Amino acid sequence: WASVSSLTLSGETDLIDGTNQWHGADDLAATIRFGWDTQALYVACEVTDDQHYQHGNLAVDDALTLGINLDPQNASVAGSQNVESGVLRRWQELCVCMRDDGGTNWIRANRTASYDLRFAPPGEMSQEQMQFAIVRDGSRTCYEAAIPWALLNADKLPAPGGTIGLAL
């Protein structure tokens, strides 16, 4: 991952919510890297956080949550955006998390939301569906995931120079 360009989030201006709880880069900072090939979208995120807190609330506790939109060009299209309408906006929210005592028996990945429950139902995902790893060392937590294009319902790879939407 060292040779892959990174995005660093390390200030109060990088936060959307919880700015009143942020107490400096030792409290919350992250370095994120993305890569891809014909098989998968890859993400690596190294988070500095003085306390790791995960008690099963994926929406609130410490976790890596990714919003992925394969069709950002359709974001402004009015009306239904589903398979039947022919205007597709394939988006999903994926979350990987680890129990705060670092126990490997509770590292998990979930699809927490999606564009169409028929094709991308929410729920826990296995290592066979999406490879992921989480390691906590001191105040740093490293998240890695290989997200197969098939899991995202990509019928083709993003075109060179094309765009997909990503949110953390």
N, C-alpha and C positions, 0 to 999 in steps of 0.2 A: 504493500500500500504506500510505501514511502515515495514512490515515483509518481503517484497519482496526485493531481492538483487537489487542493483542499479548500474548504470554506470554514472560516472560524467565526464562531459566535461567542462573544466574551464580554458583552456589555449590556447595560440596562436597555439600550435602544434595540437590542436583538430580541427582547421579550415582548410578547403580546399581552400576556396575563401574568399576574404575580409579581409585578415590579416592586411592590411594597415588601416582598419577602426576599428580594435579591440583596445580598450583602457583599458583592465583589466576585472576582473571577474564581476565588477558592470555593465559593458557594455554588456557582454554576457557570461553566464554560464548556464549549464543545468544539471539536474539530471533526468535520464530516468529509467523507470522500465517496464518490460514486464511480462506478465502472460498469461496463456492459460488454457482452459478446452475444453470439447467436443463441445462447442457451438461457441467459439470465441477466437481470439487473442486480448489481452488487452494491452493497452499502457497508461502509465502516464508519463508526462514530465513536470517538473517544471523548467521554464526558468527565469533567472534573466536578465533583460535588462533595462537599465536606461530610454530608450524611446521605446514605442511600436508604430510601424508605419505599418499600413495596409490600403491601399487605393484601394484594388482590384487587385493588381498584385501579384498573388499567387507565381509566380516564383522568385520574388525579395523581396517583402515586408515581414514583420514578419508573420510567420506561422509555423506550424509543418508539415513537409513533410516527409512521410515515403515511402521508397522503399522496397517492399516486394517481395522476390523471393522464391516460394515454391519448386523450382527444382534447387538449386545451383549446384548440381552434374552435370548438363547438360550444365553448362556455357562454357565449353571448347569444346563441340561437334560442329564440323564444319557443315556447310550447314544450311538448313531451320530448324527452331525450331518452329514448329507450330503443330496444331492438325493433319493436314494431313500427316505430315512427321513421326509422331509417336514418335518424340523426342520433348518432351514438356519442355518448360521453362516458367512456369506461373509466370510472374512478373507483378507488378502493382505499380503505384505511387499514393499515397493518400495524400491529403492535408486538414488540418483543420485550419481555420483562423477566426479572429474576427476583426471587424472594430475597429480602434484605439481609439474611444471614449468609448469603452466598451459596446456599445448598443447591447442588446440581440436580436434585430431584424435583426442583420447582423452577426450572427455566422453561418458558413457554412462549409460543407465538400464537396470535389470534388475528383473524380478520374481524374487525370491529364494525365495519360499515362497508357498503358497496352500492354500485349503481343499479344492480338488479339481483335480487335475492335468489332468483332461479339459476343464474349462472355463476354467481359469486356469493354463496351464502356465508353469513357470519359464523364464527365459531373457532375453536382451537384447531391449530394446524400441526401436523407431525413433521419430523425431520425429513421424511420422504417427500412431503409436499413442498417444504421450504427449508433449506439448510440454514441454521442460525447458531450462534454461539455468543455467550456473554461471560466476561471475566471481570471480577472486581479485584483491584489491587490497591490497597490504601484508599486514597480519595478519588481514584480513577476507575471508571467502568468502561470497558471496551465492548461494543456491540458490533457484530458482523452478521450479515444475512446475504444469502444468494436467493433471489426471488425469480423463479422461472417465469419466462414470458407467458407460458401456458397458464400459470396460476393467475396472471393478470388478464387472461382472455385476449391476449394479443394475437390476432390472426396473421400479422406480419410484424417484422421488426420496425422500430422507428427508423425513418429514412436518415441517411447521413445529412447533418445540418438541420434536421428536424427538431421538434420540441416535444417534450413531455412535461407535465406539471408535477412538481414535487413540493411537498410541505413537510416540515418537521415539527 
